[in-house]
Amino acid sequence: MNRRIILDDSRKRRLAAPVGKVGKMLLEQMGTTRVKWNGWFIAGSHGGFTGRRGYGLLLAVALMGLVPAVAAGQARAARPAAIKPAETRPAAASKAKEPNSMIPELRQAILRLTPLHKPLEKPQSGDWLAQHKEPGQTFAEYLGCRPITPRGRRSVLYVQALGPLTATQRKIVDLTREYLACYFGVTCRQGADLPDALVPASARRTHPAWGDKQILSTYVLDKVLKPRLPPDAAASIALTASDLWPGEGWNFVFGQASLQDRVGVWSLCRFGDPNVSDQAFRLCLRRTLQTASHETGHMFSILHCTAWQCNMCGSNSLPESDRRPTWLCPQCTAKVCWAAGYDPGRRFRNLADFCRKAGLSDEVEFYRKSLETLPPAWPSRFAGRGEDWCCPVKQFPDSSFFLHCS
């Protein structure tokens, strides 16, 4: 495994603290055969099938690197009306608090929520943790790594369609956008549709064995999404019906993300046909919501969970992913709430309301129980997330925390 990192002297000084403490742990999670700092990116795999290595189905491969301080020269994308969490405070009541003031209540929430969660079982043969030894990440460790958060100027999630979609697939994209707003407590906007013609013939192929038509995910990231990234974007996500592959030696990927440029693309192709039945629609929707929220969590510096049955667990295959819940464990819940200034009770209410409308009965029951576990009069030190909300935080150093996504 190549873990070579090359830095000049000035960046060594600036990166010493965050990379020295966190970088080694993150790189150990990558399972990568290549670490490259040309243009500040790292390529890593989640153990999918390659020409050299095979661990079953690939859930994702990620490109990562430096988060630039200024998104210079980027054209601002069209902005339809934003979808906010179902319950946001008015501007007069949403005065921001310092992030550290939220920590005591979040630690209380962890203790109260823990009895509702199941420990992660011993990995089966072929599972992610059977092939990748990971340390996990507690809430305290998350706070200590100075994580990337959707605060300040970059606070909006953009979700958009890439290429033609059926009416049913477009409904899934729209629901995913609404779900991410509830899940992370951020403003989530619909980006302008991206035509299929933006991907040239040179970035397409027919799979040599299966005959499936595929598009090159790295081209979508670098040439389609990156030039259109709005300056206020915490991340921009494209969902497509086309199958994806990341380059030579790979069969396919479910999705790929770049932390450096805060863009990602995910495919609906392998999540089942949502038009077959209501049950098939809910399964395709659940898989899409699970993948989108997992990958977005990585963009906010959340590592794989190794202690609980949690949406942030790594997966080596679609069957393994289907065994995982869409909800977060208590530790990862605290990370999301701290990152966005999101009250846990409000988050559970918003998610329960969404899942009730979407017909996800298991999720509705879980969020109902979670809400009942919290105190009736939760002491409010949370900002309540809205588009007008901005929390002053320390400026991050000229670095990013390198994550891979499953």
C-alpha positions in Angstrom: 0.0 0.0 0.0 1.5 3.3 -1.1 1.0 6.1 1.4 3.5 8.6 0.0 2.8 12.2 0.8 4.9 15.1 -0.6 4.7 18.6 0.9 6.8 21.7 0.5 8.4 23.2 3.6 5.8 26.0 4.1 2.9 23.6 3.9 4.6 21.1 6.2 4.5 23.7 8.9 0.8 24.6 8.3 -0.3 21.0 7.9 1.7 19.5 10.8 -1.0 19.6 13.4 -4.1 18.4 11.4 -2.4 15.9 9.2 -0.1 14.6 11.9 -3.0 13.8 14.2 -5.7 12.8 11.7 -4.1 12.1 8.4 -2.6 8.8 9.3 -5.9 7.4 10.6 -7.7 8.6 7.5 -5.2 7.2 5.1 -5.3 3.8 6.9 -9.1 3.8 6.2 -8.6 4.4 2.5 -7.5 0.9 1.4 -5.8 2.7 -1.5 -3.2 1.6 -3.9 -2.3 5.2 -4.8 -1.8 8.4 -2.8 -0.9 11.4 -5.0 -0.4 15.0 -4.2 -0.4 16.4 -7.7 -3.1 19.0 -7.5 -3.8 17.8 -3.9 -5.9 14.7 -4.3 -5.8 11.2 -3.0 -7.5 8.3 -4.9 -8.8 5.5 -2.8 -11.1 2.5 -3.3 -13.7 0.7 -1.2 -12.4 -2.7 -2.1 -14.5 -3.2 -5.2 -13.5 -5.3 -8.1 -10.4 -4.1 -10.0 -7.9 -5.7 -12.2 -5.7 -6.4 -9.2 -8.0 -6.6 -6.2 -11.5 -7.9 -5.7 -13.7 -7.7 -2.7 -17.2 -8.0 -4.2 -19.3 -5.0 -5.3 -17.8 -1.6 -5.1 -19.8 1.0 -3.2 -17.6 4.0 -4.1 -14.3 5.4 -4.9 -13.3 8.9 -3.9 -11.0 11.7 -5.0 -10.0 14.0 -2.2 -7.7 16.8 -1.3 -7.3 20.5 -0.5 -10.4 22.5 0.1 -9.6 25.9 -1.4 -10.2 29.0 0.7 -11.8 30.9 -2.2 -13.9 29.5 -5.0 -12.5 32.0 -7.6 -13.9 32.4 -11.0 -16.9 30.1 -10.4 -20.2 31.0 -12.1 -23.1 31.1 -9.7 -25.6 28.5 -10.6 -29.4 29.1 -11.0 -31.1 29.0 -7.6 -34.7 27.9 -7.4 -36.4 28.2 -4.0 -34.5 26.5 -1.2 -35.8 23.5 0.7 -35.2 24.0 4.4 -35.8 21.7 7.3 -39.5 21.5 8.0 -39.1 23.4 11.3 -36.7 26.3 11.3 -36.6 29.2 13.7 -37.4 32.7 12.4 -34.4 35.0 12.0 -35.1 36.8 15.3 -34.8 33.6 17.2 -31.9 31.9 15.4 -29.0 33.8 16.9 -26.0 31.6 16.5 -24.1 30.1 19.4 -20.5 29.2 19.6 -20.1 25.5 18.7 -18.5 24.6 22.0 -21.7 25.7 23.9 -23.6 22.8 22.2 -21.2 20.0 23.4 -22.7 19.3 26.9 -26.2 18.8 25.6 -25.0 16.6 22.8 -23.1 14.4 25.3 -26.3 14.1 27.2 -28.1 13.1 24.0 -25.5 10.4 23.4 -26.1 8.8 26.8 -29.9 8.9 26.4 -29.9 7.5 22.8 -27.4 4.7 23.3 -29.9 2.1 24.7 -31.9 2.4 21.4 -28.9 1.2 19.3 -27.4 -2.2 18.5 -23.6 -2.8 18.6 -22.1 -3.7 15.2 -22.0 -7.4 14.8 -18.9 -9.5 14.0 -18.2 -8.9 10.3 -19.2 -11.7 7.9 -16.8 -13.0 5.3 -16.4 -10.4 2.6 -17.8 -7.6 4.7 -16.0 -4.2 4.9 -14.5 -4.6 8.3 -13.4 -8.2 7.5 -11.0 -6.7 5.0 -10.3 -3.2 6.3 -9.2 -2.6 9.9 -10.5 0.8 10.9 -10.3 2.6 14.3 -13.7 4.3 14.1 -14.3 7.8 15.4 -16.0 9.0 18.6 -17.7 12.4 19.0 -14.7 13.6 21.0 -12.3 12.5 18.2 -14.4 14.2 15.6 -14.3 17.5 17.5 -10.5 17.1 17.9 -9.9 16.9 14.1 -11.2 20.4 13.4 -13.8 19.0 10.9 -15.2 20.5 7.8 -18.7 21.8 8.5 -21.5 23.4 6.5 -21.1 26.8 8.2 -20.5 30.3 7.2 -20.3 31.2 3.5 -20.3 27.6 2.3 -23.5 26.3 3.9 -25.8 25.1 1.1 -26.2 21.6 -0.4 -27.0 21.5 -4.1 -28.7 18.4 -5.6 -29.3 18.1 -9.3 -30.1 15.7 -12.1 -27.5 14.6 -14.7 -28.9 13.3 -17.9 -32.4 12.1 -18.7 -34.6 10.7 -15.8 -37.9 9.1 -15.8 -40.7 10.7 -13.9 -40.2 8.2 -11.1 -36.4 8.7 -11.0 -36.9 12.5 -10.8 -39.3 12.0 -7.9 -36.5 10.1 -6.1 -34.0 12.9 -6.8 -36.5 15.5 -5.4 -37.1 13.4 -2.3 -33.3 13.0 -1.8 -32.9 16.7 -1.8 -35.7 17.1 0.8 -34.2 14.3 2.9 -30.7 15.8 3.0 -32.1 19.1 4.2 -33.8 17.2 7.1 -30.8 14.9 7.7 -28.1 17.6 8.0 -30.2 20.6 9.0 -28.9 22.7 6.1 -30.5 24.6 3.2 -30.7 22.3 0.2 -31.3 23.8 -3.2 -32.2 22.2 -6.5 -29.4 22.8 -9.0 -30.1 23.3 -12.7 -30.5 20.0 -14.6 -27.4 19.0 -16.4 -27.9 17.6 -20.0 -26.4 14.3 -20.9 -24.6 16.0 -23.8 -22.1 17.5 -21.4 -20.4 14.1 -21.3 -18.5 13.6 -24.6 -18.0 10.2 -26.3 -14.4 10.2 -25.0 -15.8 9.9 -21.4 -18.2 7.0 -22.2 -17.7 3.3 -22.8 -19.6 0.1 -23.2 -18.4 -2.4 -20.6 -16.3 -5.1 -22.4 -17.9 -8.0 -20.6 -21.5 -6.9 -19.6 -22.3 -4.6 -22.6 -23.6 -1.9 -20.2 -23.2 1.7 -21.3 -21.2 3.7 -18.7 -20.0 7.3 -18.2 -16.7 8.3 -16.6 -17.3 9.6 -13.1 -14.0 11.5 -12.9 -15.0 13.5 -16.0 -18.3 14.4 -14.4 -16.5 15.6 -11.3 -13.8 17.6 -13.0 -15.4 18.9 -16.1 -19.2 19.1 -15.4 -19.7 19.7 -11.7 -16.6 21.6 -10.6 -16.9 24.5 -13.1 -20.5 25.0 -12.0 -20.0 24.9 -8.2 -21.8 27.8 -6.6 -19.6 29.9 -4.2 -22.0 29.2 -1.3 -22.0 25.4 -1.8 -21.0 23.2 1.1 -21.3 20.4 -1.5 -22.9 19.8 -4.9 -24.3 16.4 -5.7 -25.5 15.0 -9.0 -27.7 12.0 -9.4 -27.8 10.1 -12.7 -29.6 7.1 -14.1 -26.4 6.2 -16.0 -24.0 3.6 -14.8 -20.6 4.9 -13.7 -17.0 3.8 -13.9 -14.0 5.7 -12.5 -11.3 4.6 -15.0 -9.1 1.9 -16.2 -9.1 -1.3 -14.1 -12.6 -0.8 -12.7 -15.9 -2.4 -13.5 -18.2 0.2 -12.0 -18.9 2.4 -9.0 -22.1 3.4 -7.3 -20.7 6.9 -6.8 -17.6 9.1 -6.5 -16.9 12.3 -4.6 -14.2 14.9 -4.4 -13.6 16.6 -1.1 -11.2 19.0 -2.7 -13.9 20.4 -4.9 -16.9 19.5 -2.8 -18.6 17.7 -5.7 -20.0 14.2 -6.0 -22.0 12.0 -8.5 -24.1 9.0 -7.7 -25.9 6.6 -9.9 -29.4 5.2 -9.5 -28.6 2.4 -12.0 -27.9 -0.4 -9.6 -30.5 0.3 -6.9 -33.4 -1.5 -8.7 -36.2 -0.5 -10.9 -38.5 1.8 -9.0 -41.4 1.4 -11.5 -42.0 -2.3 -10.8 -44.0 -1.8 -7.6 -44.5 0.5 -4.6 -42.1 -1.8 -2.7 -39.5 -1.5 -5.4 -39.8 2.2 -5.3 -39.3 2.4 -1.6 -36.3 0.1 -1.8 -34.7 2.2 -4.6 -35.5 5.4 -2.6 -34.1 3.9 0.6 -30.8 2.9 -1.1 -30.5 6.3 -2.7 -31.1 8.2 0.6 -28.7 6.0 2.4 -25.9 6.5 -0.1 -26.4 10.2 -0.5 -26.4 10.8 3.3 -23.5 8.5 3.9 -21.3 10.3 1.3 -22.3 13.7 2.4 -21.4 12.7 6.0 -17.9 11.9 4.7 -17.7 15.4 3.1 -18.2 16.8 6.6 -15.3 14.8 8.0 -17.3 11.9 9.5 -15.3 8.7 9.4 -16.7 5.1 9.2 -18.5 3.9 12.3 -17.1 0.7 13.7 -19.0 0.4 17.0 -22.7 0.6 16.1 -25.1 -0.4 13.4 -25.1 3.0 11.7 -25.5 4.6 8.3 -21.8 5.6 8.5 -20.6 1.9 8.5 -18.5 1.0 5.6 -19.9 -1.5 3.1 -18.3 -3.8 0.5 -21.5 -4.7 -1.3 -25.1 -3.8 -1.9 -26.3 -6.7 0.4 -24.1 -5.5 3.2 -25.3 -1.9 2.7 -28.9 -3.2 2.8 -28.2 -4.7 6.3 -27.3 -1.2 7.6 -29.8 1.3 8.9 -30.4 4.7 7.3 -30.1 6.3 10.7 -27.0 7.3 12.6 -25.7 6.0 15.9 -25.6 8.3 18.9 -21.9 9.4 18.3 -22.5 10.2 14.6 -25.8 11.9 15.4 -23.9 14.3 17.8 -21.3 14.9 15.0 -24.0 16.0 12.5 -25.9 18.1 15.1 -22.7 19.9 16.1 -21.5 20.4 12.6 -24.7 22.3 11.5 -25.9 23.7 14.9 -28.9 21.3 14.6 -31.1 20.5 17.6 -31.4 16.7 17.9 -35.1 16.8 18.8 -35.9 19.0 15.8 -33.8 16.7 13.6 -35.7 13.6 14.7 -39.1 15.4 14.2 -38.1 16.5 10.7 -36.9 13.0 9.7 -39.9 11.3 11.2 -42.2 13.6 9.2 -40.2 13.0 6.0 -40.1 9.2 6.4 -43.9 9.1 7.2 -44.6 10.8 3.9 -42.2 8.5 2.1 -43.6 5.3 3.5 -40.4 4.3 5.4 -42.1 2.7 8.4 -39.0 1.4 10.2 -37.4 4.8 10.1 -40.6 6.5 11.4 -40.7 4.2 14.4 -37.0 4.6 15.1 -37.1 8.5 15.0 -40.3 8.4 17.2 -38.5 6.4 19.9 -35.5 8.6 19.6 -37.6 11.8 20.1 -39.3 10.3 23.1 -35.9 9.5 24.7 -34.9 13.2 24.8 -36.1 15.4 27.6 -39.5 17.1 26.9 -38.0 20.6 27.5 -34.6 20.2 25.8 -32.3 23.0 26.9 -31.9 25.0 23.7 -28.4 26.1 22.9 -28.7 25.3 19.3 -28.9 27.8 16.5 -31.8 26.2 14.7 -30.6 25.8 11.1 -31.8 28.2 8.4 -30.5 30.0 5.4 -30.0 33.2 7.5 -27.9 31.3 10.1 -24.2 31.7 10.3 -21.9 30.5 13.0 -18.4 32.1 13.6 -15.8 29.3 13.6 -12.0 29.2 13.3 -10.6 29.4 9.9 -9.4 26.0 8.8 -5.7 25.6 7.8 -4.6 25.3 4.2 -5.5 21.6 4.2 -8.4 19.1 4.2 -9.0 15.9 5.9 -8.8 13.1 3.4 -11.8 10.8 3.4 -13.0 8.0 1.2 -16.6 7.1 0.7 -18.5 3.9 0.7 
